[in-house]
Amino acid sequence: MVNADHYSRPYCDNLRRIWYLNRNRDQSADAHVEAVARAGNYWLLKDLIAQCDLLPATAWQAAMRLIGRRILWADWHAVINLQSRVQFAG
Protein backbone atom coordinates (compact mmCIF):
# COMPACT_ATOMS: atom_id res chain seq x y z
CA MET A 1 0.00 0.00 0.00
CA VAL A 2 1.26 3.45 -0.90
CA ASN A 3 0.32 6.72 0.77
CA ALA A 4 -0.40 9.14 -2.07
CA ASP A 5 -0.62 12.18 0.21
CA HIS A 6 2.99 13.05 -0.59
CA TYR A 7 2.38 13.30 -4.34
CA SER A 8 0.77 16.13 -6.26
CA ARG A 9 -2.65 15.57 -7.86
CA PRO A 10 -1.26 15.60 -11.43
CA TYR A 11 1.46 13.10 -10.44
CA CYS A 12 -1.14 10.74 -8.96
CA ASP A 13 -3.34 11.10 -12.06
CA ASN A 14 -0.41 10.31 -14.35
CA LEU A 15 0.57 7.34 -12.21
CA ARG A 16 -2.97 5.98 -12.24
CA ARG A 17 -3.38 6.38 -16.03
CA ILE A 18 -0.03 4.76 -16.81
CA TRP A 19 -0.76 1.91 -14.39
CA TYR A 20 -4.12 1.35 -16.12
CA LEU A 21 -2.56 1.40 -19.61
CA ASN A 22 0.11 -1.11 -18.57
CA ARG A 23 -2.60 -3.66 -17.86
CA ASN A 24 -3.20 -3.99 -21.64
CA ARG A 25 0.22 -4.01 -23.22
CA ASP A 26 0.74 -3.89 -26.96
CA GLN A 27 4.38 -4.75 -27.53
CA SER A 28 4.33 -4.07 -31.27
CA ALA A 29 2.84 -0.58 -30.76
CA ASP A 30 5.34 0.14 -27.97
CA ALA A 31 8.23 -0.94 -30.19
CA HIS A 32 6.96 1.17 -33.10
CA VAL A 33 6.56 4.32 -31.00
CA GLU A 34 9.98 3.77 -29.43
CA ALA A 35 11.58 3.43 -32.89
CA VAL A 36 9.89 6.63 -34.06
CA ALA A 37 10.98 8.41 -30.86
CA ARG A 38 14.60 7.36 -31.43
CA ALA A 39 14.69 8.51 -35.05
CA GLY A 40 12.08 11.27 -35.17
CA ASN A 41 12.12 14.99 -34.65
CA TYR A 42 9.38 16.18 -32.27
CA TRP A 43 8.78 18.57 -29.40
CA LEU A 44 5.34 17.71 -28.08
CA LEU A 45 3.63 14.38 -27.54
CA LYS A 46 1.17 15.20 -30.33
CA ASP A 47 4.11 15.66 -32.76
CA LEU A 48 5.45 12.22 -31.86
CA ILE A 49 2.02 10.63 -32.27
CA ALA A 50 1.55 12.31 -35.67
CA GLN A 51 4.75 10.65 -36.94
CA CYS A 52 3.58 7.15 -35.98
CA ASP A 53 1.87 4.84 -38.47
CA LEU A 54 -0.69 3.83 -35.84
CA LEU A 55 -4.11 5.00 -34.82
CA PRO A 56 -3.65 8.10 -32.65
CA ALA A 57 -5.21 6.41 -29.60
CA THR A 58 -2.93 3.39 -29.95
CA ALA A 59 0.15 5.61 -30.35
CA TRP A 60 -0.86 7.71 -27.31
CA GLN A 61 -1.32 4.61 -25.16
CA ALA A 62 2.06 3.24 -26.26
CA ALA A 63 3.73 6.60 -25.56
CA MET A 64 2.22 6.70 -22.08
CA ARG A 65 3.54 3.19 -21.37
CA LEU A 66 6.99 4.30 -22.60
CA ILE A 67 6.82 7.29 -20.27
CA GLY A 68 5.96 4.93 -17.44
CA ARG A 69 8.98 2.77 -18.26
CA ARG A 70 11.19 5.90 -18.45
CA ILE A 71 12.01 5.34 -22.13
CA LEU A 72 10.38 8.69 -22.89
CA TRP A 73 10.79 11.64 -20.56
CA ALA A 74 7.90 13.88 -19.52
CA ASP A 75 7.19 16.08 -16.53
CA TRP A 76 5.26 13.85 -14.13
CA HIS A 77 4.29 16.83 -11.96
CA ALA A 78 2.11 18.27 -14.72
CA VAL A 79 -0.75 16.41 -16.38
CA ILE A 80 0.72 14.46 -19.29
CA ASN A 81 -1.40 15.13 -22.37
CA LEU A 82 -0.97 15.82 -26.08
CA GLN A 83 0.50 19.25 -25.35
CA SER A 84 3.19 17.85 -23.03
CA ARG A 85 6.88 18.20 -23.83
CA VAL A 86 8.44 14.78 -24.31
CA GLN A 87 11.87 13.57 -25.31
CA PHE A 88 13.67 10.29 -25.74
CA ALA A 89 15.38 9.43 -22.47
CA GLY A 90 17.90 6.95 -23.83
Order of alpha helices (4+ residues) and beta strands (2+ residues): alpha-alpha-alpha-alpha-beta-beta
